[in-house]
Amino acid sequence: MSNMEVAMSYPASKFEADNSLTNPSTLEKYYVAADIINGILPMVVSKVATGISICDLCQYGDDLINVHTKNKYKSTERGIAIPTCVSVNNIIQYFSPLAENDYNLKPGDVVKIEMGVHIDGYIATAAHTTVVSLNTQQPMAGKAADVIAATHFAYEAAARMLRPGVRASEITRVITEIAAYFRCQPVEGTFSSPMKRFVLRAGKDIENRFLEELLVQDLDKYDFEVEANQVYQLNIALTTGDGTIKNTEYKPFVYQRDVNKSYQLKMKSARQAYTEINQEHTVFPFATRSMSNNTTRLGLASLLQHELITAYPVMRSKLPSDVVAQFKGTIHVTADGPVRITHPLQLPYVHSQYCIPEGTTAYAVLGTPAIKDIRQSRPLPDAEVTFGERRIEKEDIEMDME
């Protein structure tokens, strides 16, 4: 389905039918997208080591997505739904840098890797936190271990609660409760959201923390019950800091086309960029490093000015010493409860001094049965993808005005 169809001619009845989880064709496309995530995220995580370039990790993830989607459902759109992002230490999300902003991993770094795949618009996303180990024979301890453990338990608790009839505020409270036991805080502005075909954020969000200005009496205005026949990207991000976020010195690296806006562009580089985005990325986020040359990258500024694209800013936790952890996955909410379609990876070797006390709400939630996996992931075929291979840009053309 083209970008124009999504924006202008997608009847409500067809949209509803296309998003029914009782449709075997719909489910199969979700499963294929999830199989790819389940196969390639561990491959990217396995490359994390001292001295490794974040640019190389991001390019490797995107190359793997592209090579494993190109032969699936060839008559449909498919590919990257979220470009591979590798955010380190106190950086929260959406760090997918250009070469001039590259960073080489150091011992002790806490590394968050996030990516998304779609098949015909049906999306699977996931994120995992790992560490650049100082000593593989000893677990990492301290606040990095605390926030990783807290985020893991918060993710598992939220996943168990993601069932019909549970209120979003109940999930947020348990996330906040678990964070507190580990002396952490949920990250401001982070959330989980329902997804639809071609839409990453398709309904009300489940916040990881309550808004500071939200009055108790106003909570009901924003609260809602989870419903069956939904697909969620469950995204939990906690920090060792106070939860507030700040801008970084980086310009955004990830953008997304706004299909509701239009403008007659005058600058050649902007028209080039707009054409490339519509052809290569359609409605999904893309990284500036994926643009074909510097001319199209320059054109992004004009597209942003005229609101044809929106930016995903690179934010950080308040203090440089803060550590942020993130776990994310894709979950189907059925009438019988939640079902995983992306699988969590093995946790890094960490040991926290804290635990979740018995007799608490969080302890009770985590004591309920683990949620079901939809099925074993199908192994991916061998693919020729070289780690560390930098893209060769197409020759730039002269930028001018009409």
C-alpha positions as CSV (number, residue, x, y, z in Angstrom):
1,M,0.0,0.0,0.0
2,S,1.4,3.4,-1.0
3,N,1.9,6.4,1.3
4,M,-0.9,8.2,-0.6
5,E,-3.3,5.4,0.0
6,V,-2.6,5.4,3.7
7,A,-3.0,9.2,3.9
8,M,-6.0,9.7,1.7
9,S,-7.9,6.6,0.7
10,Y,-8.0,4.0,3.5
11,P,-11.7,3.5,4.3
12,A,-12.4,2.9,7.9
13,S,-14.0,-0.5,7.3
14,K,-10.9,-1.7,5.4
15,F,-8.7,-0.3,8.1
16,E,-10.6,-2.2,10.7
17,A,-10.6,-5.4,8.7
18,D,-6.9,-5.1,8.0
19,N,-6.2,-4.8,11.8
20,S,-8.2,-7.7,13.0
21,L,-6.1,-10.3,14.8
22,T,-8.6,-13.0,13.8
23,N,-7.4,-12.6,10.2
24,P,-4.8,-15.4,9.5
25,S,-3.1,-13.3,6.8
26,T,-2.7,-10.4,9.2
27,L,-1.3,-12.6,11.9
28,E,1.2,-14.3,9.5
29,K,2.6,-10.9,8.5
30,Y,3.0,-9.9,12.1
31,Y,4.8,-13.3,12.7
32,V,7.1,-12.9,9.8
33,A,8.1,-9.4,11.0
34,A,8.6,-10.7,14.5
35,D,10.7,-13.7,13.2
36,I,13.0,-11.2,11.6
37,I,13.4,-9.1,14.8
38,N,13.9,-12.3,16.8
39,G,16.6,-13.4,14.5
40,I,18.6,-10.2,14.0
41,L,18.4,-8.3,17.3
42,P,20.6,-11.0,18.9
43,M,23.0,-10.7,16.0
44,V,23.4,-7.0,16.6
45,V,23.7,-7.4,20.4
46,S,26.4,-10.0,19.9
47,K,28.6,-7.3,18.2
48,V,28.7,-5.1,21.3
49,A,32.2,-4.9,22.6
50,T,34.9,-2.4,23.6
51,G,35.9,-0.2,20.6
52,I,32.9,-1.0,18.4
53,S,31.4,1.9,16.5
54,I,27.7,2.8,17.1
55,C,27.5,3.8,13.4
56,D,28.6,0.2,12.4
57,L,26.0,-1.3,14.8
58,C,23.2,0.8,13.4
59,Q,24.2,0.1,9.8
60,Y,24.5,-3.6,10.5
61,G,21.0,-3.7,12.0
62,D,19.4,-1.9,9.1
63,D,21.3,-4.0,6.5
64,L,20.1,-7.2,8.2
65,I,16.5,-5.9,8.2
66,N,16.7,-5.0,4.5
67,V,18.3,-8.3,3.4
68,H,15.8,-10.4,5.4
69,T,12.7,-8.5,4.2
70,K,13.5,-8.1,0.5
71,N,12.4,-11.6,-0.4
72,K,9.2,-11.6,1.8
73,Y,5.8,-10.7,0.3
74,K,7.5,-9.1,-2.8
75,S,4.4,-7.4,-4.0
76,T,4.0,-5.4,-0.8
77,E,5.9,-2.7,1.1
78,R,8.3,-4.1,3.7
79,G,11.4,-3.2,5.5
80,I,12.5,-0.9,8.3
81,A,9.8,0.3,10.7
82,I,12.2,1.9,13.1
83,P,15.8,2.4,12.1
84,T,18.4,0.7,14.3
85,C,19.2,3.0,17.2
86,V,22.0,2.4,19.8
87,S,21.7,4.7,22.8
88,V,24.4,4.6,25.4
89,N,24.4,5.4,29.2
90,N,22.2,8.4,29.9
91,I,20.9,8.9,26.3
92,I,17.4,7.6,26.2
93,Q,16.4,6.7,22.6
94,Y,16.8,7.5,18.9
95,F,20.6,7.7,18.7
96,S,21.4,6.6,15.2
97,P,24.3,8.8,14.2
98,L,26.1,10.0,11.2
99,A,29.8,9.3,10.9
100,E,30.7,12.7,12.3
101,N,28.8,12.0,15.5
102,D,30.0,8.4,15.9
103,Y,30.9,6.9,19.3
104,N,33.1,3.9,20.1
105,L,31.9,1.7,22.9
106,K,33.8,1.7,26.2
107,P,34.1,-0.8,29.0
108,G,31.1,-0.4,31.4
109,D,28.8,1.3,28.9
110,V,25.2,0.5,29.1
111,V,23.9,0.0,25.6
112,K,20.3,0.1,24.4
113,I,19.6,-1.3,21.0
114,E,16.2,-0.7,19.3
115,M,14.8,-1.6,15.9
116,G,11.5,-2.2,14.1
117,V,10.4,-4.3,11.0
118,H,7.3,-4.2,9.0
119,I,5.8,-6.6,6.5
120,D,3.0,-4.9,4.4
121,G,2.7,-2.4,7.2
122,Y,2.4,-4.9,10.0
123,I,5.0,-3.9,12.6
124,A,7.2,-5.7,15.1
125,T,9.5,-3.7,17.3
126,A,11.9,-4.6,20.1
127,A,14.7,-3.2,22.2
128,H,17.3,-4.8,24.5
129,T,19.8,-3.4,27.0
130,T,23.2,-4.9,27.4
131,V,26.6,-3.8,28.9
132,V,30.1,-3.6,27.6
133,S,31.5,-6.0,30.1
134,L,34.5,-5.1,32.3
135,N,34.9,-8.7,33.4
136,T,32.9,-11.5,31.9
137,Q,33.6,-13.7,35.0
138,Q,32.0,-11.2,37.4
139,P,28.5,-9.7,37.3
140,M,28.2,-5.9,36.9
141,A,27.0,-4.3,40.1
142,G,26.0,-0.8,41.2
143,K,23.4,1.5,39.8
144,A,23.8,0.2,36.2
145,A,22.8,-3.3,37.5
146,D,20.0,-1.8,39.5
147,V,18.4,0.0,36.6
148,I,18.7,-3.0,34.2
149,A,17.1,-5.3,36.8
150,A,14.4,-2.8,37.5
151,T,13.6,-2.3,33.9
152,H,13.5,-6.0,33.2
153,F,11.1,-6.6,36.1
154,A,8.9,-3.6,35.1
155,Y,8.7,-4.9,31.6
156,E,7.7,-8.4,32.7
157,A,5.1,-7.0,35.1
158,A,3.6,-4.7,32.5
159,A,3.5,-7.5,29.9
160,R,1.5,-9.7,32.4
161,M,-0.9,-6.9,33.0
162,L,-1.5,-6.1,29.3
163,R,-4.9,-7.8,29.2
164,P,-8.5,-6.7,28.5
165,G,-10.0,-4.7,31.3
166,V,-6.8,-3.6,33.0
167,R,-6.6,0.2,33.3
168,A,-3.5,2.0,31.9
169,S,-3.1,3.7,35.3
170,E,-2.7,0.3,37.0
171,I,0.2,-0.6,34.7
172,T,1.8,2.8,35.2
173,R,1.6,2.4,39.0
174,V,3.3,-1.0,39.0
175,I,6.1,0.3,36.7
176,T,6.6,3.2,39.1
177,E,6.5,0.9,42.1
178,I,9.1,-1.4,40.8
179,A,11.4,1.5,39.8
180,A,11.2,2.8,43.4
181,Y,12.3,-0.5,44.9
182,F,15.5,-0.3,42.8
183,R,16.0,3.4,43.6
184,C,15.2,4.3,40.0
185,Q,12.5,6.4,38.2
186,P,10.6,5.9,35.0
187,V,11.8,8.2,32.2
188,E,9.7,11.2,31.5
189,G,8.0,11.2,28.1
190,T,8.4,7.4,27.5
191,F,5.4,5.2,26.9
192,S,3.9,2.1,25.4
193,S,1.4,2.4,22.6
194,P,-1.0,0.4,20.4
195,M,0.1,-0.1,16.8
196,K,-2.0,-0.6,13.7
197,R,-1.1,-1.4,10.1
198,F,1.3,1.4,8.9
199,V,0.8,3.2,12.2
200,L,3.4,3.1,15.1
201,R,1.3,5.1,17.5
202,A,-2.3,4.4,17.0
203,G,-4.2,5.1,20.2
204,K,-3.8,6.1,23.8
205,D,-0.4,5.7,25.4
206,I,0.4,3.8,28.6
207,E,2.8,6.2,30.3
208,N,5.8,4.9,32.1
209,R,5.2,7.7,34.7
210,F,2.4,9.9,35.6
211,L,2.5,13.5,34.3
212,E,3.8,15.8,37.1
213,E,1.0,18.3,36.5
214,L,-1.7,15.7,36.4
215,L,-4.2,16.1,39.3
216,V,-5.7,13.0,40.8
217,Q,-9.2,14.1,39.9
218,D,-8.1,14.5,36.3
219,L,-6.7,11.0,36.0
220,D,-10.0,9.6,34.8
221,K,-9.9,11.9,31.7
222,Y,-6.7,10.2,30.5
223,D,-7.1,6.7,31.9
224,F,-8.5,3.9,29.8
225,E,-8.9,0.1,29.8
226,V,-6.8,-2.1,27.6
227,E,-8.9,-3.9,25.0
228,A,-8.7,-7.2,23.2
229,N,-7.6,-7.4,19.5
230,Q,-4.8,-4.9,20.0
231,V,-1.1,-4.9,19.2
232,Y,1.1,-3.0,21.6
233,Q,4.7,-2.0,21.4
234,L,5.5,-2.4,25.1
235,N,8.4,0.1,25.8
236,I,9.8,0.4,29.4
237,A,12.6,2.9,30.1
238,L,13.9,3.6,33.6
239,T,16.7,5.8,34.8
240,T,18.9,6.0,37.9
241,G,18.3,9.8,37.8
242,D,15.2,11.7,38.8
243,G,13.3,10.8,35.6
244,T,13.4,14.3,34.0
245,I,14.9,14.6,30.6
246,K,17.1,17.2,28.8
247,N,18.1,18.0,25.3
248,T,21.4,16.7,24.1
249,E,23.9,18.6,21.9
250,Y,22.9,16.4,18.9
251,K,20.5,17.3,16.2
252,P,17.9,14.7,15.5
253,F,19.0,11.6,13.6
254,V,15.6,10.1,13.1
255,Y,12.6,11.6,11.2
256,Q,9.2,10.6,10.0
257,R,7.0,11.8,7.2
258,D,3.8,13.6,8.3
259,V,1.2,12.4,5.8
260,N,-1.3,15.0,6.9
261,K,0.8,17.9,5.7
262,S,1.6,19.2,2.2
263,Y,3.7,22.1,0.8
264,Q,4.9,23.1,-2.7
265,L,8.7,22.9,-2.2
266,K,11.0,25.2,-4.0
267,M,14.5,24.1,-3.1
268,K,15.8,21.3,-5.3
269,S,17.5,19.4,-2.4
270,A,14.2,19.5,-0.4
271,R,12.3,18.0,-3.4
272,Q,14.9,15.4,-3.8
273,A,14.7,14.5,-0.1
274,Y,10.9,14.4,-0.2
275,T,10.8,12.1,-3.2
276,E,13.4,9.8,-1.6
277,I,11.5,9.6,1.7
278,N,8.2,8.8,-0.1
279,Q,9.8,6.1,-2.3
280,E,12.1,4.5,0.3
281,H,10.5,5.1,3.7
282,T,6.9,6.1,3.1
283,V,5.2,6.5,6.5
284,F,7.9,5.0,8.7
285,P,10.7,6.7,10.6
286,F,14.1,6.8,8.9
287,A,17.6,7.8,9.9
288,T,19.5,10.6,8.3
289,R,22.4,8.2,7.6
290,S,20.1,6.3,5.3
291,M,19.6,9.2,2.9
292,S,21.5,8.7,-0.3
293,N,23.8,11.7,-0.2
294,N,24.5,15.0,1.5
295,T,22.2,17.0,-0.8
296,T,19.1,15.1,0.3
297,R,20.3,15.4,4.0
298,L,20.5,19.2,3.5
299,G,16.9,19.1,2.1
300,L,15.6,17.7,5.4
301,A,15.9,21.2,7.1
302,S,13.4,22.6,4.6
303,L,11.0,19.6,5.1
304,L,11.2,20.1,8.8
305,Q,10.6,23.9,8.5
306,H,7.4,23.2,6.4
307,E,6.3,20.4,8.8
308,L,6.4,17.7,6.1
309,I,8.5,15.6,8.5
310,T,8.7,15.4,12.3
311,A,11.9,14.8,14.3
312,Y,12.6,12.3,17.0
313,P,15.0,14.3,19.2
314,V,17.9,12.7,21.0
315,M,17.1,13.2,24.7
316,R,19.1,12.4,27.8
317,S,18.5,11.8,31.5
318,K,19.2,14.9,33.5
319,L,22.8,14.1,34.8
320,P,25.8,12.7,32.8
321,S,26.2,10.1,35.6
322,D,22.6,8.8,35.1
323,V,22.1,5.4,33.5
324,V,19.0,4.6,31.4
325,A,17.9,1.1,30.6
326,Q,15.2,0.0,28.1
327,F,13.4,-3.2,27.2
328,K,10.8,-3.3,24.5
329,G,8.7,-5.9,22.7
330,T,5.6,-6.5,20.6
331,I,2.6,-8.1,22.3
332,H,-0.8,-9.1,21.0
333,V,-3.7,-8.5,23.4
334,T,-6.2,-11.3,22.9
335,A,-9.4,-12.0,24.7
336,D,-7.5,-14.6,26.7
337,G,-4.7,-12.2,27.6
338,P,-1.3,-11.1,26.3
339,V,0.8,-13.1,23.8
340,R,4.4,-12.3,22.9
341,I,5.4,-12.2,19.3
342,T,8.9,-10.8,19.9
343,H,11.0,-12.7,22.4
344,P,13.1,-11.2,25.2
345,L,16.8,-11.9,25.1
346,Q,19.0,-13.2,27.9
347,L,19.8,-10.4,30.4
348,P,23.4,-9.1,30.7
349,Y,25.4,-10.5,33.7
350,V,24.4,-8.0,36.4
351,H,23.6,-8.2,40.1
352,S,21.5,-5.7,41.9
353,Q,21.5,-5.2,45.7
354,Y,17.8,-4.6,45.6
355,C,14.7,-6.8,45.2
356,I,10.9,-6.6,45.0
357,P,9.5,-7.2,48.5
358,E,7.0,-10.0,49.1
359,G,3.4,-9.0,49.7
360,T,3.6,-6.1,47.3
361,T,1.4,-5.5,44.2
362,A,4.5,-5.9,42.0
363,Y,5.5,-9.1,43.6
364,A,2.0,-10.5,43.1
365,V,1.9,-9.5,39.5
366,L,5.3,-11.1,38.8
367,G,4.1,-14.2,40.5
368,T,1.4,-14.8,37.9
369,P,2.1,-17.2,35.0
370,A,4.5,-15.9,32.4
371,I,2.7,-14.8,29.2
372,K,2.5,-17.1,26.2
373,D,4.8,-17.0,23.3
374,I,2.9,-17.2,20.0
375,R,5.2,-19.9,18.6
376,Q,8.8,-20.7,18.1
377,S,10.5,-18.2,15.8
378,R,11.4,-19.6,12.4
379,P,15.2,-19.4,11.8
380,L,16.4,-16.9,9.3
381,P,18.2,-18.0,6.2
382,D,21.9,-17.2,5.8
383,A,22.5,-13.8,4.5
384,E,25.5,-11.9,3.2
385,V,25.8,-8.9,5.5
386,T,29.2,-7.6,6.4
387,F,29.6,-5.9,9.8
388,G,31.5,-2.6,9.6
389,E,30.8,-2.0,5.9
390,R,30.1,1.7,5.5
391,R,27.6,2.7,2.8
392,I,29.0,4.4,-0.4
393,E,27.0,7.5,-1.1
394,K,25.6,8.4,-4.5
395,E,27.3,11.3,-6.1
396,D,25.8,14.6,-4.9
397,I,24.2,16.9,-7.4
398,E,24.4,20.6,-7.3
399,M,21.7,22.2,-5.1
400,D,19.8,25.1,-6.6
401,M,16.5,26.9,-6.6
402,E,13.9,26.9,-9.3
